[in-house]
Amino acid sequence: MPAYLWRVWARGREEPTYRAYWPQRLGWYGAAYRDQLNSSGGAGPMVWVHAVSLGETRAAEPLIRALRAALPGMRLLLTHTTATGREAGVRLLQAGDVQTWLPYDTPGAVRRFLRCHRPALGVLMETEVWPNVQHGAQAEGVPMVLANARLSEKSLRQGRRLAALMQPAARSLRLVLAQTDDDAVRLRQMGAPRVQVCGNVKFDMTPPEALLVRGRTWAEASGRPIVLAASTREGEEPGLLAAWQAVDGARWARLMIVPRHPQRFDEVAQQVQAGGWRLSRRSVWAGDQPDAEALTAEVWLGDSMGEMPAYYASARVALLGGSFQPLGGQNLIEAAACGCPVIMGPSTFNFADAAALSEEAGAAWRVADWPEAVARAEQACTPDRHADASQRARAFAAAHRGAAERMVQQMLPLIA
């Protein structure tokens, strides 16, 4: 515990939110917090949704919207583990809702958290399994659901190595709502007793129209096609920049890099400038539009939060971060919903089903490495190919909607 506390405190140097509301991480809540908790809210039940980070928080939005529709007066208890998740979660709150850190997975902290809030239902998003949280919820009579659940073969192997912890945690879940049939098989092998396949709730995400308009305005101002490197991970940018330079990418397009983690913004900026590229950072633009200096830059750095739909809307094509290292890729559904076709590398095991379906629908292409990705991007940026792939991407996203409503219908009997 002391080592973990030190680690989170250290991260707070770059992301100050990590140091905010520190006692909540240990399950301690002051008088002001309890007053807010006990203040007048909805007449319905309190539903607890845990969205660990930014991606899960975005995915939780359509699920929370469907829960509110089915449970008038519902109060939301929204928890997170990361600073980016907590910052993004603020906009999901309504009057009477509560937002806090998920306490550390220790018996005392979990017990204090549950007895303070007394939720009628707990919903964990995607891959979150916490042995003490789930054991404590079972002891306190709180039914727990793993929603939008996915489990790769790699994670299943890791879980089996920790079977003494993970299998009891899986068995304690009252309901698991899996994304695909393959996920369901693996989740049952892990020990989950009741698994239903509902699809991927991320298909129900609706990009804000204002952000889509902002992105299209950037594209128009750019004067040349934008190729987006979306949610890049550590170790990917050097290969991308080398491939971009090898084919003189600046001759026909502008490169936009959006790192997955905000603490890497400065690091990536230094890599770009060390390569001799003229760089413009989104964070220094005056207002919502690229300034005169930005229009002379060869590379734009997307170092803002909450604007991913705008980045996708500005691009002719997106290169999928996390898929050019053995990291399993990132969510490509948001790109499709914004009408942005995707070029993905060889590693997509975290989103295997969505990756295969998008490729089948003509909304994405798979390549072996960065040089092939950049070459394919140049082909995809032609007006005719972009228009066709963009239309296919939107159709692909629309065809798989409805998972949030299916999940809520499965959850309602547990609340009753």
ABEGO torsion letter per residue (X at the ends): XAAAAAAAAAAAAABAAAABGAAAAAGBBBAAAAAAAABBBBABBBBBBBBABAAAAAAAAAAAAAAAAABBGBBBBBBBABAAAAAAAAAABBBGBBBBBBBBBBAAAAAAAAAAAGBABBBBBGABBBAAAAAAAAAAGBBBBBBGBBBBAAAAAAAAAAAAAAAAAAAABABBBBABAAAAAAAAAAGBABBBBAEBAAAABBBBAAAAAAAAAAAAAAGBBBBBBBGBBBGAAAAAAAAAAAAGAAAABBBBBBBABAAAAAAAAAAAAAAGBBBBBAAABBEABBBAAAAABABBBBABBGAAAAAAAABABBBBBGAABBAGEBBAAAAAAAGBBBBBBABAAAAAAAAAAAAAAGABBBBABAAAAAAAAAAAABAAAAAAAAAAAAAAAAAABGAAAAAAAAAAAAAX
